[in-house]
Every structure is written in C-alpha cells, then in structure tokens.
Amino acid sequence: MHIDARTLDPGTLIEGDLCIIGAGAAGISMAMDWTASGRKVILLEGGGFNVEAQMQALYHGESLDRPYYPLRSATLHYFGGTTGHWSGFCSPLDPIDFEKRDWVPHSGWPITRPQLDPFYARANQYLELGPYEYDPAYWEKHDADVRRLPLDSRTFYPKMWQFSPPTRMGTVYRDPILKAPNIHLYTYARVVEIVPTEAVTAIDSLRAMTIDGKVHRVRARQYVLACGAIHNARLLLASNRRATRGLGNDHDLVGRYFMEHFEVIAAQVAFEKPHPFKLYTFPAAGRVRARAELALMGDVQRQHRILNGTAAFYGGPLTGKEQSRFASFSADAEANVKQRQAPRTSTGSSPPPPQVVYRMFTRQEQAPNPESRIVLSAEKDELGMPRADLRWRFTPLDKRSIRVFYELLGREMGRAGLGRVQLMDWLVDGDDAWPDHLSGGWHHMGTTRMHEDPKQGVVDADCKVHGIANLFVAGAAVYPTGGAVNPTLTLVAVALRLSDHLRTKVA
C-alpha cells in the first residue's frame, strides 16, 4: 500500500506496529521480511520513486577536513536509496573482522561470523546472488580455467566476491511492497525529529514533514532507524529537545567512528610471464559470477599487526596520471545515477588475455577512530533541520597497513618466482601523507556503532539504542569495524537479524 504524504491533511496521525525510517537496502529488506507477518508496518521514505534535485539538496553537507564525494549525491534520497547507484559487489566479512584485535583500538563486534552466517544466506537471496558460497575452491571446481596464483596459502588467499545484477531495490521490490496489504509505504514523509518520552527511556512518536511544509505524527510500538550512517547520526543528534546532546548520545558517541574503505592504486606487479587470470577478472555482464582478490590470512594480519585489506588486478602499468573519483563524482545525483545504471559492456564468456604488468587496486578497512565523525552544521536545510558535515580523519595504522600488505606481496611473488612488486612513491615516503588519487567506495559505516557497553557503543548486540526501549538502528551505521569488503551484503544480513529479533517484540 502506498500513500504520498503530501496528499494527507496537515497533522495526520499515522499508526502501526513497526515503523521503519528509510527505504534503502536495510529498510526494504526488513519490510519485505514482514510482508507475511500480519502486523502493520509503516515504511517511511523522505523522497519519492525517482531521484529529484530538491530532495537531494536536503542532504547537502561539507567535508571539513579532506576531499570527499559531494554528500548531497553520495546518498540517494528516494525509494530504493543508494542501491540506485550501487555497483553490486558482495562478499561477507571475515571471522577476524568480528574479533577484538589488540592492535586495532576500538575493534571487536559483540556477535561472531557464525552467528551471522544464516542471515548472510538470506541476504544473498534478496540481493539476487548465486549460492551462498564464498570459498574459492567451490568456484575452482566448477571451471577448470579458474585457478589461483601459486602463492603460499598460509600468507595469501583468494578472497571471493559475487556480483549482484546489481539489485535496484526500488525497482525489484516496489511492486511486492505496494501489493503487501500490511506494508504501508509513505513517500515524501521525511522524519525531522524523533520524539522521546519525558523520561527519554522510549520513543513516543516521530515528526515527519513533507517538502511543502506539512507536518505529520507517526506512532508505533517499535522504531527502526535505517537512513544510512550519515543521516542516522544526523537525526539522532538533531532530536535534542528533551535529550540535549541528542538521542543515544549520553556518552558523546553518536556520529563518531565514521569509516570508509580506502580505495586507491598502490603498486604495480610485473610477472615473469603471463598468468591465466580468469579467477581474478571482472565477470561478464548479466551473469551471476564471482571474482577473487588477493587477501592476507588472519594469522598474518595478527603477526604484522595490520588492518584487513584486499588487492585487485587492473590491466596495464602505472601511468602517473591516476585520478581520484572524488573529483569526477558529480554533485548532480541524477547524473550519477544515470551513469552508474548504464548497462555494462559484456566481455563475453572469456576473460581478457593475460598480461605481464598490472596496476594493483587496494580496498582496505579504516581503523575505527573517534575523531572521524559526523557533526551537525550551523546551517539548516529547507525543512529547518541542521545539515550534517563530515570530518573524515585517519590514523597512522591505516597507511602502514597498506604498505605492509604490498611488502609481503613483493616477498611472496619473489619467493614463488612469479615476478616483482613496485610500490608507488606515496606508500614509501615515510610520512602520513596520502596521494591525490585516494578514493572511497561510498561506504558509510560506524556512526552508531555496536557494543554491549553503552560507554563504547550507541547500540547493543540487538541493534537497540542503549537506554531507549523501542528504538533500533539498521544498516552499516552499527558496524564497529568495516572489514575490507563492500558493506551491502553484511548490512542486509544484519538488518534481517534485527528483523528476527523484532518479531519477539511485536508479538
């Protein structure tokens, strides 16, 4: 069922059993999971069914410390959310990503990889992936031409990705959501305030506002905040009439520990002779396929006290003209969506011919850092809500981890007689400077991190905001650490785990 909130009378009261704020990957997955529940689910989306400049303008903010993507277009404000320009990369976090690592301050999840595995399998289905198989041996046995590099398996292994079509959730799940009699989707219903009880121990209601200024009230038994890491933090901080520091922010943690994945060309590899690279090449368009990247075993990460990361092979040598995607990503969200939704050119069923020299593309986790954070701006948007600004800050461990990864790769390539690795100058200059071609993955994580101790996290292991009985957070905002893989598969798995938990609350 769909209702355009702009058509309602001002002051309309909307009521239900469960209210999900935000119709992106997490919110839509949860709503779909409740279609057969018989419970009334309110799904609130601030935008409509298409990207619109006026709605994206509400997401404008500044990156205060270093270059980043335009915030107004890095997150999409319409049904389907940022899956509208998602590339479809999917892989689960590694077991070590959930562990408390004494060399990574603030690391450690209150749940484990085995506890999340059943939800990963369900998430695979929602994202239209193949079997829940991320063991490289599974893919090798199905194709004789898929072979891993002969590196020491105690040091490096092929980390597998599967590729979603990619699933545009706003398209794939629009009809099922609209036809579900118990799912009540309200578009153009932008939540501008979460209103707690007087004691600030539970949520009483929400204030939702349309772009033309109508204000509606929303009440439910349980509430889920699923607006993405930046705007979850923004809404909690701005809801400060009764909680002066913001909701869930008694210990000044909301907005802190913002994480991205460092995505950057870091080195080049010269092989002694061409190697069959089918396992490591991008899959053909329109197929459910997989690809490997090089990754370090967990024991090696422990030994060298570094962060998790992967390396992908890009054909051709370094050019000296490597560029950041920050500058090329337009502030015009509609243009970005059109560009990223353009069909990929199929490479056919055969990989490109083997080459001798490859650029090495790194995707690495960012160490959780309390000074890397989302803050409220003094400037307000068109609806009177404070804007969100980004302070993206790094630690020495971030850069050292990339350097050690390639030093180990160089040693192993030489030992195996495969070839040599040349590190780029920025990686060996001995300081904390980063190259101009540094990019990120639009992977916003960590601003309402998960921890059992309210002095160290905003939500508990069930994603409930500490101290507030009926408010939960879904999505990558709850990640304590981000691992080295794209966050979408994990955030859907975590959302489905939360969905199961909420069934015990809405009985």
Summary of the structure (lengths in Angstrom):
residues: 507
radius of gyration: 22.6
end to end distance: 22.1
largest distance: 73.4
contacts: 1780
relative contact order: 0.21
helix: 27%
strand: 24%
